[in-house]
Amino acid sequence: MDMSRVADQGLVLLGCGKMGSAMLAGWLEHGLPTASVWVIDPKPSDWLKAQGVNINTALPENPAVVLVAVKPQMMGEALPAIQALGGGRTLFISVAAGTSIATFEKILGCNTPIVRAMPNTPAAIRQGITAVIGNSHVSDADLSMAEGLLAAIGETVRLEDEVQMDAVTGLSGSGPAYVFHLIETLAAAGEAQGLPHDLAMRLAKATVAGAGALALASDEDPSQLRVNVTSPNGTTQAALEVLMHQQQGFPDLLHRAVKAATDRSKELSRE
């Protein structure tokens, strides 16, 4: 990623928890100078203190980027620290769930370029995926810069409309928890068939991780990969007849789960 503009003008990171730390580590590894980073965090970690960046000091007048990575419930308390930077050419990027672009525009000024982003927890190991959408003041160069910074924690995708963000939250934002629960229940099912707990859990973790990696690496659609491993009248088919049941299987269950998360995302954005 091209860090020249950010290195020259500076980057302000508001909040350096797990997500902020993962991004900061990626930026520094890609060559962003520590002197070009200002972090605002009420309880800086020992790891952060050891990075050599500016912590809780006076901010540059016109940084290239302000990245907001605080929890939504801390937003009201945290934003006044950067409010004065709004309304200019500083690009604001928010990874705070449930906080709309309109909310930021009210606080920072309607002329402020703002990108809203939704990453997910695999960002902690830089295998996340982040959806982005910008307001009307975000240029192509701004959006490319935002994508470059967010690439430090995984893939990025562009949305066509902010209204899609709730569905993204329901699918990829909350989705890792669904997969973790799949691992839990798959291992428990193995135990019920006589496997020791540790062995069942090891098999479940490796199976889900390996299948995911194969789905990413393969040119074939996941539905075709499923067909490839399903022998007629074999063991996999017997299992899929249960999992693909129209009323009691994965299709109905996951549709309802993603809808519930999407609906809750809509509710939170109105609170």
MOFENMO-V944841 format. One record per run of one state. SS is the DSSP state (2 for helix, 1 for strand, 0 for the rest). FROM is the first residue (numbers start at 1). LEN is the number of residues. If there is no record, write none. Layout:
ss=(SS/SS)
from=(FROM/FROM)
len=(LEN/LEN)
//
This chain:
ss=(0/2/0/1/0/2/0/2/1/0/2/0/1/0/1/0/2/0/2/0/1/0/2/0/1/0/2/0/1/0/2/1/0/2/0/2/0/2/0/2/0/2/0/2/0)
from=(1/4/10/11/15/18/30/34/37/41/46/50/54/56/65/69/72/80/83/86/91/95/101/109/114/119/121/126/128/135/140/154/159/162/174/175/193/197/218/222/229/235/244/250/271)
len=(3/6/1/4/3/12/4/3/4/5/4/4/2/9/4/3/8/3/3/5/4/6/8/5/5/2/5/2/7/5/14/5/3/12/1/18/4/21/4/7/6/9/6/21/1)
//
